Amino acid sequence: PLPLPARGRGEMAAPGRSILQNKNETHERVTFSARFACPVSGFTIDEIEPRLFSFNAPAGACPTCDGLGTELQFEPELVVPNADLSLAEGAIVPWAKTGASSPYYEQTLESLAKHFKVSMNTPWNRLPKHVQLALLYGTDDEEVTFTYWDGTRNYKTIKPFEGIINNIERRWRETDSDWVREELERYQGSHPCEACGGYRLKPQALAVKVGGKHIGEVTDMSIKAANLWFAELPKTFTKQQGEIAVRILKEIRERLAFLNDVGLEYLTLSRASGTLSGGESQRIRLASQIGSGLTGVLYVLDEPSIGLHQRDNDRLLGTLKHLRDIGNTVIVVEHDEDAILQADHVVDIGPGAGIHGGEIVAQGTPDDIMANPDSLTGQYLSGARQIPLPKRRRAPQKGKAIRIVGASENNLQNVTAEIPLGLLTCITGVSGSGKSTLVIDTLYAAAARKLNNARVHAGAHQRIDGLEEVDKVIDIDQSPIGRTPRSNPATYTGAFTPIRDWFAGLPESKARGYGPGRFSFNVKGGRCEACQGDGVIKIEMHFLPDVYVTCDVCKGKRYNRETLEITFKDKSIADVLDMTVEEGARFFSAVPSIRDKLETLARVGLGYIHIGQQATTLSGGEAQRIKLSKELSRRATGRTLYILDEPTTGLHFHDVAKLLEVLHELADAGNTVVVIEHNLEVIKTADWVIDLGPEGGDGGGRIVAAGTPEDVAATKESYTGQYLKPVMARGPSAPSGRLPAGESEGASKRAKRQAAE
């Protein structure tokens, strides 16, 4: 409809009547357009269609960041990682690396120090703020006199200084060298795109709003919050809009409900898939299957309870039962006690691992498994075997703690937490309560920057006290120990070097002039050149994954005929790599340098793996325990901070007992062990527990309880405490006293050993 003309231009008023004249008679131009365009600002938008709201399509992606939502920028914290160093000591890391080979940057800094009347030996954090800013971002129009010495003469130049960050940014942009570009990228950090604010879409897409929110704001909500928002949305619609939206909203609500049901309500809809844990990814796929409503399908799940708190686990099991009830068959590979007890049929494979397993020990209902005396799983389920409570717990020492102050990254609500030194501390809480953010993103990142000079960005926090009591920090995660077939447990733990030295020291090797390098499959000389020491040959298949076939020259042994002729006790180097860890420890029982490393691997429950087993065939739990064994075989300083994120993933009750023995041994040596864990068997044996929550996502991020497992079990607000209480009650021995940190008692060690045997 045409707007009414303003009085005085087209409206004639007369006593008792009014005449409305057509605008054409007033000769005013009125422009109409069929396009989606604003005639005032010139803002145009294409016809609205689904691809406009996709950051993967050129039609919708932000042109500045290409739909990534982030831009790489050079960060002052990475350029100057250690503010305690002076300019002379190399505080400016990108410029310090050139050193004596190119004194240009050092002379530039000397000229700047002279100009600003500061000393080259003053620590960076004591330089005036305006000097720091001028060094990093330039002097604008202020000219500086630079003096350079090229080895033969002095020369001066007067010009404004461009700034260190602008300098490395220009070099990064202009260089043709991949090496230089890669080296400078180490000083870049990821920041939200300024054009789209991190929403990844064009302004046109973000201009379309429903219920007062654009699509970026909706996807930034947690699944729980989005579900509530979509439930309230129809109240804002007219009747016509409601009829249009009803079917779309039904589909959206159903999908969000499925994600809620599998315990993922704390995730945001825009969460990058690369940041999800294995368990979260699996549960998202599970939610999509529930939504399909198929029947007569065989579903196979591999440990869906990974990373789930017991409260969320109950909901997951309910979802699996729903899949069964609508007419599907569900097979679950699982170690979780609740999942086993709620199954209709259980198949227990064993009795041991590796060469000691491979047989069906028992099958039937959970009661049948518990009644079978040969089943190790049944013995733990029935309580015939269990991980005992420690006789005494190590007590925290006053003033000896790492104190994280004001942690506020992601959903953490200005958390201040104290982790006692020299103790085994468990960080617990429901899924999404902020455990990884507090321990990995904040504590580990800050400690690694300070102690290991790592270039990682720590989560938002005010400060961390007590790190001076620690000499190094080690994150023992479940990432692979190597990404190629050449990496194996022997090379990672350092056992391969003494094995090669031993073979090189044999009389036959000395007679032939063979050194240790002859027995390496990574260098020319002793390896099979047909497969270059891989034992397999890669055949590239067009449009299909690569196929690996056993080398027909060495038959997978990796070495040439001459190398394999050198034997010790009738075994060649290839035969030794094919032994299990247990066999190897017995075989080299008279060689301490080899035996000790292999026995350490056996102690963490890996006696069944092969010494030369390819790293790519190891599970995450196996890789983590290999890393643990490497730490155990090192000379202990007693001042190391160990951080483990859910180390019991993929472990049977019996393996958990062995793992606990190792963790307590690290703490007995005076080290600080911090474990993020949901496994109640681990939590009940800890010295100290910090429980985050009470909910996940926005409803979490604060400390619900902190203290001994008994303290947490007595806290009504703690979900962890509610599940921990019955587990503590059935323990064979309750703590009768406390031990000072760093001390241990022979009796408690023996009890732990008996549980692991």
C-alpha distance (Angstrom), angle and dihedral (degrees) to the residues before:
residue distance angle dihedral
P1 . . .
L2 3.81 . .
P3 3.82 115.5 .
L4 3.78 116.7 -112.4
P5 3.81 110.6 -102.4
A6 3.80 117.0 -111.7
R7 3.77 118.9 -101.4
G8 3.76 112.1 -90.8
R9 3.78 95.6 31.2
G10 3.77 105.0 62.4
E11 3.79 108.3 -8.6
M12 3.79 119.7 91.5
A13 3.79 115.6 -165.8
A14 3.84 121.7 -160.6
P15 3.80 131.2 171.3
G16 3.81 109.0 -74.9
R17 3.80 96.5 -1.9
S18 3.78 143.3 52.5
I19 3.77 127.9 -150.7
L20 3.82 120.5 -151.3
Q21 3.77 109.8 -153.3
N22 3.81 126.0 -157.1
K23 3.82 114.7 -105.5
N24 3.77 90.0 -125.1
E25 3.78 88.3 68.5
T26 3.83 90.4 55.7
H27 3.84 89.0 50.3
E28 3.83 93.5 -127.0
R29 3.84 116.1 154.4
V30 3.82 114.4 -128.0
T31 3.82 115.1 -170.0
F32 3.80 120.3 -152.7
S33 3.83 124.2 -171.4
A34 3.81 134.0 -169.9
R35 3.82 90.2 -157.9
F36 3.83 127.3 92.2
A37 3.80 93.6 -110.3
C38 3.78 140.4 126.2
P39 3.83 110.5 -133.0
V40 3.82 91.1 -157.6
S41 3.82 103.0 51.8
G42 3.79 99.1 18.7
F43 3.84 91.4 -125.1
T44 3.80 108.8 157.1
I45 3.78 132.2 -174.1
D46 3.79 130.6 -169.5
E47 3.75 120.6 -123.4
I48 3.82 106.6 -65.0
E49 3.80 111.0 -106.0
P50 3.84 134.1 151.1
R51 3.83 96.0 -94.4
L52 3.82 89.8 62.4
F53 3.83 86.7 71.2
S54 3.82 96.3 49.2
F55 3.82 118.4 95.5
N56 3.82 88.1 -162.5
A57 3.82 91.8 64.0
P58 3.83 122.9 73.0
A59 3.81 88.1 -131.9
G60 3.82 91.5 65.3
A61 3.82 107.8 21.2
C62 3.81 119.4 108.4
P63 3.84 105.1 -105.5
T64 3.83 92.8 -143.1
C65 3.83 98.7 57.1
D66 3.85 97.6 18.7
G67 3.78 90.5 -120.7
L68 3.81 96.0 -55.8
G69 3.80 94.6 112.6
T70 3.80 91.7 -141.9
E71 3.80 137.8 78.9
L72 3.78 128.3 -159.6
Q73 3.80 113.4 -119.8
F74 3.79 131.5 174.8
E75 3.80 108.8 -105.2
P76 3.81 125.3 -146.1
E77 3.86 89.9 -144.3
L78 3.81 90.6 59.6
V79 3.81 94.6 42.0
V80 3.84 89.4 51.5
P81 3.84 103.5 26.2
N82 3.81 95.3 161.9
A83 3.80 112.0 46.0
D84 3.83 91.1 -175.9
L85 3.83 91.3 72.0
S86 3.81 123.1 87.8
L87 3.82 126.7 -132.3
A88 3.81 89.0 -102.0
E89 3.83 91.3 52.3
G90 3.81 92.7 53.6
A91 3.81 104.1 -94.4
I92 3.85 88.8 155.9
V93 3.82 96.7 67.4
P94 3.86 100.0 -170.8
W95 3.82 89.9 52.9
A96 3.81 96.7 37.6
K97 3.81 91.6 63.6
T98 3.82 93.9 68.4
G99 3.83 89.5 63.8
A100 3.79 121.7 159.0
S101 3.83 93.4 -15.3
S102 3.82 90.5 72.1
P103 3.84 115.6 17.1
Y104 3.84 92.0 -178.8
Y105 3.83 95.7 103.1
E106 3.79 93.5 42.4
Q107 3.82 90.3 52.6
T108 3.84 89.5 47.0
L109 3.81 90.3 55.0
E110 3.83 91.4 46.4
S111 3.81 89.8 53.6
L112 3.80 91.3 48.6
A113 3.83 91.5 48.1
K114 3.80 89.4 51.4
H115 3.83 91.4 48.3
F116 3.83 93.5 50.6
K117 3.85 92.1 39.7
V118 3.83 95.0 -122.5
S119 3.80 130.6 130.8
M120 3.81 123.1 -107.9
N121 3.83 86.4 -137.2
T122 3.83 96.0 58.0
P123 3.84 111.6 108.9
W124 3.82 113.0 -109.9
N125 3.82 93.7 -117.0
R126 3.83 90.2 57.1
L127 3.81 95.5 52.7
P128 3.83 114.4 105.2
K129 3.81 112.9 -93.9
H130 3.82 93.6 -117.9
V131 3.83 90.1 54.2
Q132 3.83 91.8 50.9
L133 3.82 91.0 49.9
A134 3.83 92.4 46.7
L135 3.81 91.6 50.4
L136 3.81 93.0 47.9
Y137 3.82 101.8 38.0
G138 3.81 105.1 20.3
T139 3.80 138.0 -106.1
D140 3.85 96.4 -88.0
D141 3.82 106.1 -148.8
E142 3.82 95.6 -12.4
E143 3.81 108.5 112.1
V144 3.81 122.3 -137.1
T145 3.81 128.0 -161.7
F146 3.82 109.1 -128.2
T147 3.81 119.7 -163.2
Y148 3.81 119.4 -161.9
W149 3.81 133.9 -177.0
D150 3.81 114.3 -156.9
G151 3.81 95.8 -173.0
T152 3.81 96.3 -89.9
R153 3.80 107.1 42.5
N154 3.80 145.3 10.7
Y155 3.79 120.7 -117.0
K156 3.81 133.9 177.1
T157 3.78 134.1 -148.7
I158 3.81 129.0 -174.3
K159 3.80 117.2 -151.0
P160 3.82 141.7 122.0
F161 3.82 114.2 -82.7
E162 3.84 114.4 -114.7
G163 3.84 95.3 -150.7
I164 3.80 131.2 -111.7
I165 3.82 94.9 -98.0
N166 3.82 92.2 46.6
N167 3.83 88.5 47.6
I168 3.80 96.0 53.8
E169 3.82 90.6 40.8
R170 3.82 90.4 54.6
R171 3.82 91.7 46.3
W172 3.83 90.2 48.7
R173 3.81 91.2 50.1
E174 3.82 97.3 44.9
T175 3.82 103.3 38.0
D176 3.81 122.6 105.7
S177 3.81 91.8 -163.8
D178 3.81 115.8 101.5
W179 3.81 89.4 -159.7
V180 3.84 93.3 55.9
R181 3.80 91.2 45.2
E182 3.82 91.6 49.8
E183 3.83 91.8 46.8
L184 3.84 92.6 51.3
E185 3.83 92.9 45.5
R186 3.81 87.7 69.1
Y187 3.82 87.4 75.0
Q188 3.82 94.1 53.4
G189 3.77 126.6 98.0
S190 3.78 130.6 -165.9
H191 3.83 115.9 -106.5
P192 3.83 132.2 176.1
C193 3.80 112.1 -90.4
E194 3.82 109.8 -98.5
A195 3.82 93.4 -145.6
C196 3.82 98.1 55.8
G197 3.83 99.5 19.2
G198 3.80 90.5 -122.2
Y199 3.82 93.6 -58.2
R200 3.86 90.9 114.4
L201 3.84 94.5 -140.3
K202 3.80 137.7 104.9
P203 3.84 119.0 -97.3
Q204 3.82 87.9 -110.8
A205 3.82 91.4 61.3
L206 3.79 92.5 45.6
A207 3.83 90.5 51.2
V208 3.82 90.4 67.5
K209 3.81 109.0 87.6
V210 3.79 134.9 -176.3
G211 3.80 118.4 -168.0
G212 3.82 89.0 -4.8
K213 3.84 94.1 -58.2
H214 3.81 131.8 99.4
I215 3.81 121.5 -139.0
G216 3.84 93.2 -96.9
E217 3.81 92.4 57.2
V218 3.80 91.2 48.6
T219 3.82 94.2 50.8
D220 3.81 90.1 48.7
M221 3.81 89.0 64.5
S222 3.79 121.3 95.8
I223 3.83 114.7 -106.7
K224 3.81 88.8 -108.6
A225 3.83 93.2 51.8
A226 3.82 92.4 43.1
N227 3.80 90.6 52.7
L228 3.83 90.6 54.2
W229 3.83 91.9 44.8
F230 3.81 93.6 51.9
A231 3.83 89.2 47.3
E232 3.83 90.7 56.6
L233 3.83 95.6 39.7
P234 3.85 98.7 85.4
K235 3.83 89.5 62.4
T236 3.84 88.9 68.8
F237 3.85 93.8 52.9
T238 3.77 130.1 93.4
K239 3.80 116.7 -123.7
Q240 3.83 91.5 -97.7
Q241 3.84 92.9 47.9
G242 3.82 90.1 47.8
E243 3.82 91.8 55.4
I244 3.80 91.3 49.9
A245 3.83 93.7 48.0
V246 3.80 102.1 38.9
R247 3.82 97.8 91.4
I248 3.81 94.8 41.2
L249 3.82 91.5 49.5
K250 3.82 90.6 48.8
E251 3.83 90.7 56.3
I252 3.83 92.7 45.9
R253 3.84 93.3 47.8
E254 3.81 92.5 48.6
R255 3.80 92.7 51.5
L256 3.80 92.3 47.6
A257 3.82 89.8 48.6
F258 3.83 90.5 54.5
L259 3.80 91.0 52.3
N260 3.81 89.0 48.1
D261 3.80 91.2 51.5
V262 3.82 94.1 55.8
G263 3.81 91.8 53.0
L264 3.82 100.8 -100.4
E265 3.81 99.9 117.3
Y266 3.82 91.0 118.8
L267 3.84 95.1 62.0
T268 3.80 119.6 95.5
L269 3.79 117.5 -126.8
S270 3.83 90.7 -122.9
R271 3.85 94.5 52.3
A272 3.83 111.0 136.0
S273 3.81 110.2 -113.4
G274 3.81 91.3 -134.7
T275 3.82 90.4 65.9
L276 3.82 94.4 55.2
S277 3.79 120.6 103.6
G278 3.80 120.0 -121.8
G279 3.80 91.2 -103.8
E280 3.83 92.5 50.7
S281 3.82 92.5 50.0
Q282 3.79 90.5 49.3
R283 3.80 92.5 49.8
I284 3.83 91.4 50.2
R285 3.82 88.9 54.7
L286 3.81 88.2 47.0
A287 3.82 90.7 52.6
S288 3.82 90.4 52.7
Q289 3.83 89.5 52.9
I290 3.81 92.6 50.5
G291 3.78 87.7 52.3
S292 3.81 92.2 54.2
G293 3.85 90.5 62.4
L294 3.82 92.4 -149.7
T295 3.82 121.5 165.4
G296 3.79 131.7 -158.2
V297 3.82 91.7 36.6
L298 3.82 126.7 137.3
Y299 3.82 108.9 -135.7
V300 3.83 119.3 -165.3
L301 3.83 117.4 -166.8
D302 3.79 126.1 -175.6
E303 3.82 109.9 -149.5
P304 3.81 100.2 -37.5
S305 3.84 89.9 177.7
I306 3.84 92.0 71.0
G307 3.80 109.1 131.3
L308 3.80 94.3 4.2
H309 3.77 126.0 132.1
Q310 3.82 114.9 -134.4
R311 3.81 90.4 -107.0
D312 3.81 91.7 56.0
N313 3.82 90.5 40.6
D314 3.82 90.1 63.7
R315 3.81 89.6 57.1
L316 3.82 91.6 47.8
L317 3.82 91.6 51.8
G318 3.81 88.7 50.0
T319 3.82 88.9 54.3
L320 3.83 92.1 50.4
K321 3.81 90.1 49.7
H322 3.82 88.7 51.6
L323 3.82 89.6 55.0
R324 3.82 88.3 51.3
D325 3.80 93.8 46.4
I326 3.82 94.5 54.1
G327 3.82 89.9 57.6
N328 3.81 108.8 -83.8
T329 3.81 133.1 124.1
V330 3.83 113.9 -124.4
I331 3.82 121.2 -163.4
V332 3.81 115.0 -173.5
V333 3.83 127.1 -172.1
E334 3.79 99.9 -151.4
H335 3.83 146.1 153.6
D336 3.80 95.4 -171.9
E337 3.81 112.4 120.2
D338 3.83 95.5 -143.3
A339 3.82 92.3 50.0
I340 3.83 92.4 50.5
L341 3.82 93.3 47.5
Q342 3.82 92.9 49.6
A343 3.82 95.0 47.8
D344 3.82 121.0 109.7
H345 3.82 92.6 -142.7
V346 3.82 129.9 16.2
V347 3.83 127.8 -161.8
D348 3.83 112.0 -164.0
I349 3.82 114.6 -160.9
G350 3.80 123.0 -164.9
P351 2.94 144.7 25.9
G352 3.84 88.5 -150.9
A353 3.82 136.1 -9.0
G354 3.81 130.2 -83.7
I355 3.81 113.1 -8.4
H356 3.82 88.8 0.7
G357 3.80 92.3 61.3
G358 3.78 139.0 44.4
E359 3.81 97.3 108.7
I360 3.79 131.1 105.4
V361 3.80 102.4 -116.1
A362 3.80 97.6 179.7
Q363 3.77 141.0 -10.5
G364 3.79 136.8 -177.9
T365 3.78 134.7 70.8
P366 3.83 119.4 -15.2
D367 3.84 87.5 -100.2
D368 3.83 90.0 55.7
I369 3.83 90.2 52.1
M370 3.82 92.0 49.3
A371 3.80 90.9 49.3
N372 3.82 93.2 52.8
P373 3.84 109.5 94.5
D374 3.84 92.2 -159.9
S375 3.82 94.2 59.2
L376 3.80 114.4 94.3
T377 3.83 88.6 -167.6
G378 3.81 89.9 53.2
Q379 3.80 92.1 50.5
Y380 3.83 91.2 55.2
L381 3.82 92.7 44.0
S382 3.82 93.0 50.6
G383 3.81 93.6 45.3
A384 3.83 94.2 -116.3
R385 3.83 84.8 121.5
Q386 3.76 123.8 26.5
I387 3.76 142.5 157.2
P388 3.82 103.2 -99.0
L389 3.77 125.5 -133.6
P390 3.81 110.5 -109.0
K391 3.84 114.5 -97.0
R392 3.82 88.4 -130.1
R393 3.76 133.8 7.3
R394 3.81 125.0 -136.6
A395 3.80 108.5 -106.4
P396 3.82 121.5 -135.9
Q397 3.80 114.2 -109.5
K398 3.79 117.2 -128.9
G399 3.79 112.7 -100.3
K400 3.81 92.6 7.2
A401 3.80 103.9 110.2
I402 3.80 143.6 104.7
R403 3.80 106.2 -118.1
I404 3.81 119.5 -159.0
V405 3.82 108.0 -161.8
G406 3.82 125.1 -161.1
A407 3.83 100.6 -8.9
S408 3.82 106.8 -177.6
E409 3.82 106.8 159.0
N410 3.85 116.7 135.8
N411 3.83 107.3 -24.4
L412 3.84 98.2 -13.4
Q413 3.80 109.1 125.0
N414 3.80 103.8 -144.5
V415 3.82 90.8 -63.3
T416 3.80 121.8 -168.0
A417 3.81 112.2 -166.2
E418 3.80 133.6 176.4
I419 3.81 119.9 -150.2
P420 3.85 110.3 -167.7
L421 3.83 114.7 -130.8
G422 3.80 119.9 -118.2
L423 3.82 94.1 21.9
L424 3.80 137.8 105.4
T425 3.81 102.8 -113.2
C426 3.82 123.9 -171.0
I427 3.80 120.8 -154.6
T428 3.82 107.1 -154.7
G429 3.79 139.4 171.8
V430 3.79 142.2 119.8
S431 3.82 119.2 -59.9
G432 3.82 110.4 -72.1
S433 3.81 95.6 16.5
G434 3.85 92.7 125.8
K435 3.82 103.2 -95.3
S436 3.82 97.0 132.9
T437 3.81 91.4 40.9
L438 3.81 91.3 55.0
V439 3.81 98.6 41.5
I440 3.82 106.6 28.4
D441 3.83 104.6 25.3
T442 3.83 96.3 37.6
L443 3.83 113.7 20.1
Y444 3.81 99.3 32.6
A445 3.82 95.1 40.1
A446 3.83 93.2 48.8
A447 3.82 93.1 44.2
A448 3.82 92.2 46.6
R449 3.82 90.4 51.6
K450 3.79 92.6 50.4
L451 3.82 101.5 37.0
N452 3.82 104.3 27.1
N453 3.84 99.0 28.4
A454 3.80 87.5 -124.8
R455 3.80 118.6 170.8
V456 3.80 97.8 -129.3
H457 3.78 127.7 128.3
A458 3.81 114.0 -122.2
G459 3.81 121.4 -141.9
A460 3.80 119.0 -102.3
H461 3.81 112.2 -69.7
Q462 3.81 138.1 136.8
R463 3.82 99.8 -126.5
I464 3.80 145.4 -40.6
D465 3.81 118.5 -130.3
G466 3.80 126.3 -162.5
L467 3.81 100.1 36.3
E468 3.82 89.0 120.2
E469 3.83 86.4 72.7
V470 3.83 89.9 63.0
D471 3.82 125.8 69.3
K472 3.82 99.5 -166.2
V473 3.80 141.5 2.3
I474 3.82 123.8 -141.2
D475 3.81 125.3 -170.6
I476 3.81 107.5 -155.7
D477 3.81 101.6 -164.0
Q478 3.79 134.4 163.4
S479 3.81 96.7 -103.9
P480 3.84 114.8 128.2
I481 3.82 117.7 -84.2
G482 3.80 87.1 -134.7
R483 3.79 137.7 -2.5
T484 3.83 98.6 -142.8
P485 3.83 133.0 65.7
R486 3.84 88.0 -114.1
S487 3.80 92.0 71.2
N488 3.81 116.4 82.0
P489 3.85 140.1 156.7
A490 3.83 91.5 -90.2
T491 3.83 94.2 55.2
Y492 3.83 93.5 42.0
T493 3.80 97.2 49.9
G494 3.81 93.1 41.2
A495 3.84 94.3 -115.9
F496 3.82 92.2 120.6
T497 3.82 94.0 67.2
P498 3.84 95.9 60.4
I499 3.84 89.6 41.5
R500 3.82 90.1 56.1
D501 3.81 91.0 43.7
W502 3.82 89.6 51.6
F503 3.82 92.9 52.3
A504 3.83 90.8 44.9
G505 3.83 89.0 54.1
L506 3.82 94.5 56.2
P507 3.86 115.1 112.0
E508 3.82 93.4 -117.5
S509 3.84 91.0 52.5
K510 3.81 91.8 49.8
A511 3.81 90.8 48.7
R512 3.80 90.3 53.5
G513 3.81 93.2 41.9
Y514 3.82 95.3 -117.5
G515 3.82 117.4 161.5
P516 3.84 128.1 -165.8
G517 3.83 90.0 -85.8
R518 3.81 88.8 66.4
F519 3.82 88.9 68.4
S520 3.81 95.9 50.3
F521 3.80 118.1 100.1
N522 3.82 90.4 -157.6
V523 3.83 98.5 69.1
K524 3.78 135.0 49.7
G525 3.77 118.3 -96.1
G526 3.77 109.3 57.9
R527 3.80 102.1 25.3
C528 3.79 126.7 91.7
E529 3.80 105.2 -97.3
A530 3.81 94.0 -158.4
C531 3.83 90.2 71.1
Q532 3.86 96.1 16.8
G533 3.81 90.5 -122.2
D534 3.82 96.3 -54.6
G535 3.80 95.4 110.8
V536 3.80 87.0 -140.0
I537 3.79 133.9 66.9
K538 3.80 120.0 -136.1
I539 3.80 115.5 -133.7
E540 3.79 112.4 -164.0
M541 3.80 112.2 -138.4
H542 3.79 116.6 -159.8
F543 3.82 111.1 -121.8
L544 3.84 90.2 -2.7
P545 3.83 134.5 82.0
D546 3.82 116.4 -84.2
V547 3.80 115.6 -90.9
Y548 3.83 121.7 -138.8
V549 3.82 118.3 -152.3
T550 3.82 127.3 -175.7
C551 3.82 112.5 -97.5
D552 3.83 108.3 -103.2
V553 3.84 92.8 -152.0
C554 3.85 101.0 55.9
K555 3.85 95.2 18.1
G556 3.82 89.9 -129.6
K557 3.82 95.4 -52.4
R558 3.87 92.6 115.7
Y559 3.84 94.9 -143.6
N560 3.82 133.7 87.6
R561 3.82 123.7 -111.3
E562 3.82 95.8 -98.3
T563 3.84 93.0 54.6
L564 3.81 92.2 47.8
E565 3.83 90.1 54.9
I566 3.85 88.7 71.7
T567 3.79 106.3 87.9
F568 3.81 138.1 175.2
K569 3.82 115.1 -158.9
D570 3.84 86.4 -10.3
K571 3.81 91.6 -57.5
S572 3.82 124.0 116.8
I573 3.82 124.4 -149.7
A574 3.84 88.9 -97.7
D575 3.84 90.7 53.3
V576 3.83 89.8 51.5
L577 3.84 92.1 52.1
D578 3.81 88.7 50.8
M579 3.83 92.7 55.0
T580 3.77 121.5 99.7
V581 3.82 117.1 -112.8
E582 3.83 90.2 -105.5
E583 3.81 92.5 52.0
G584 3.81 90.9 46.0
A585 3.82 92.7 51.7
R586 3.83 90.2 53.3
F587 3.82 92.5 42.7
F588 3.84 92.9 53.2
S589 3.83 95.2 36.0
A590 3.84 89.5 129.4
V591 3.85 93.6 50.3
P592 3.86 107.2 73.6
S593 3.83 96.0 -173.1
I594 3.83 90.6 60.8
R595 3.81 99.4 29.7
D596 3.83 94.8 54.3
K597 3.82 94.1 54.3
L598 3.81 92.6 47.1
E599 3.82 92.4 46.5
T600 3.81 89.3 52.7
L601 3.83 89.0 54.9
A602 3.82 89.0 50.1
R603 3.82 90.6 50.1
V604 3.79 92.4 59.7
G605 3.82 89.0 53.7
L606 3.82 99.5 -96.6
G607 3.81 99.8 114.5
Y608 3.82 89.8 120.2
I609 3.84 99.6 59.0
H610 3.81 120.5 94.1
I611 3.81 118.5 -106.7
G612 3.81 91.5 -127.7
Q613 3.82 97.4 34.8
Q614 3.80 111.9 145.9
A615 3.81 112.4 -103.4
T616 3.80 90.7 -133.4
T617 3.84 90.1 66.2
L618 3.82 95.4 54.7
S619 3.81 121.5 100.3
G620 3.82 122.2 -125.6
G621 3.82 91.6 -104.2
E622 3.82 91.5 50.7
A623 3.81 92.0 48.9
Q624 3.81 90.1 50.7
R625 3.80 92.8 51.1
I626 3.83 91.2 48.4
K627 3.82 87.2 56.1
L628 3.81 89.4 48.7
S629 3.81 91.4 52.2
K630 3.81 90.2 51.0
E631 3.81 89.3 54.4
L632 3.82 91.8 47.3
S633 3.81 91.9 53.0
R634 3.84 92.1 54.1
R635 3.78 121.7 92.6
A636 3.81 104.2 -94.6
T637 3.81 120.3 -125.3
G638 3.81 92.0 -174.0
R639 3.81 89.7 -134.5
T640 3.82 101.9 85.3
L641 3.81 124.8 121.9
Y642 3.82 110.0 -142.4
I643 3.81 118.6 -166.0
L644 3.81 121.0 -167.7
D645 3.81 125.3 -179.1
E646 3.82 110.2 -151.2
P647 3.82 97.9 -33.9
T648 3.83 92.5 179.0
T649 3.83 92.3 67.8
G650 3.80 107.5 129.8
L651 3.82 93.9 6.0
H652 3.81 128.1 131.0
F653 3.84 119.0 -135.8
H654 3.82 88.9 -100.2
D655 3.83 92.2 52.5
V656 3.83 90.2 47.6
A657 3.83 88.3 57.6
K658 3.82 90.6 53.3
L659 3.81 91.9 46.2
L660 3.82 91.2 51.2
E661 3.78 90.9 53.1
V662 3.82 89.4 55.9
L663 3.83 94.1 46.3
H664 3.81 91.7 49.6
E665 3.80 89.8 48.4
L666 3.83 89.6 55.9
A667 3.82 89.6 50.4
D668 3.83 91.6 45.7
A669 3.81 87.5 59.5
G670 3.82 89.1 59.7
N671 3.82 97.3 -99.2
T672 3.80 123.1 136.1
V673 3.81 113.3 -120.1
V674 3.82 119.1 -166.9
V675 3.81 116.2 -172.4
I676 3.82 127.6 -174.7
E677 3.80 101.6 -150.9
H678 3.80 146.3 159.1
N679 3.82 95.7 -176.4
L680 3.81 106.8 110.4
E681 3.83 92.1 -153.9
V682 3.82 89.3 62.6
I683 3.81 94.2 41.7
K684 3.82 93.4 52.3
T685 3.84 92.2 54.8
A686 3.83 94.8 47.3
D687 3.80 122.1 110.0
W688 3.80 93.9 -140.4
V689 3.82 134.2 16.4
I690 3.81 129.3 -161.6
D691 3.82 110.7 -167.2
L692 3.82 117.7 -161.2
G693 3.78 125.5 -163.9
P694 2.91 141.2 22.6
E695 3.83 88.0 -152.2
G696 3.81 134.8 0.3
G697 3.81 126.6 -94.4
D698 3.82 115.3 -1.2
G699 3.82 91.0 -0.4
G700 3.81 92.3 59.1
G701 3.76 137.1 47.5
R702 3.80 99.8 104.8
I703 3.81 135.0 92.4
V704 3.81 110.7 -99.0
A705 3.81 96.9 177.8
A706 3.81 139.0 -2.7
G707 3.78 129.5 -175.8
T708 3.80 139.1 63.0
P709 3.84 119.0 -17.7
E710 3.83 86.8 -101.8
D711 3.84 89.9 56.9
V712 3.81 92.4 49.7
A713 3.83 92.7 46.1
A714 3.83 88.0 55.3
T715 3.84 93.2 52.7
K716 3.82 108.6 99.8
E717 3.83 94.9 -162.9
S718 3.82 91.9 57.1
Y719 3.82 116.9 93.0
T720 3.81 88.0 -164.5
G721 3.81 89.3 54.1
Q722 3.81 91.4 52.0
Y723 3.82 91.9 56.1
L724 3.83 94.0 37.0
K725 3.83 95.0 55.1
P726 3.85 97.4 71.5
V727 3.82 91.5 42.6
M728 3.82 90.6 53.2
A729 3.81 90.4 47.2
R730 3.80 93.6 57.4
G731 3.84 93.0 48.6
P732 3.83 114.1 120.5
S733 3.81 93.5 -131.7
A734 3.77 131.6 26.4
P735 3.81 120.8 -150.4
S736 3.78 110.2 -87.4
G737 3.78 98.2 -177.9
R738 3.80 146.4 -7.5
L739 3.79 131.3 -101.3
P740 3.81 123.1 -149.3
A741 3.83 112.3 -109.2
G742 3.80 113.6 -88.9
E743 3.84 94.0 27.3
S744 3.79 124.8 98.5
E745 3.73 137.3 -174.5
G746 3.80 124.4 -128.3
A747 3.80 90.9 -134.9
S748 3.81 94.0 56.5
K749 3.80 91.2 47.3
R750 3.81 90.6 51.0
A751 3.80 90.8 49.3
K752 3.81 90.6 53.0
R753 3.79 91.6 47.7
Q754 3.81 92.1 50.5
A755 3.80 89.5 52.1
A756 3.80 90.5 53.2
E757 3.80 96.1 47.2
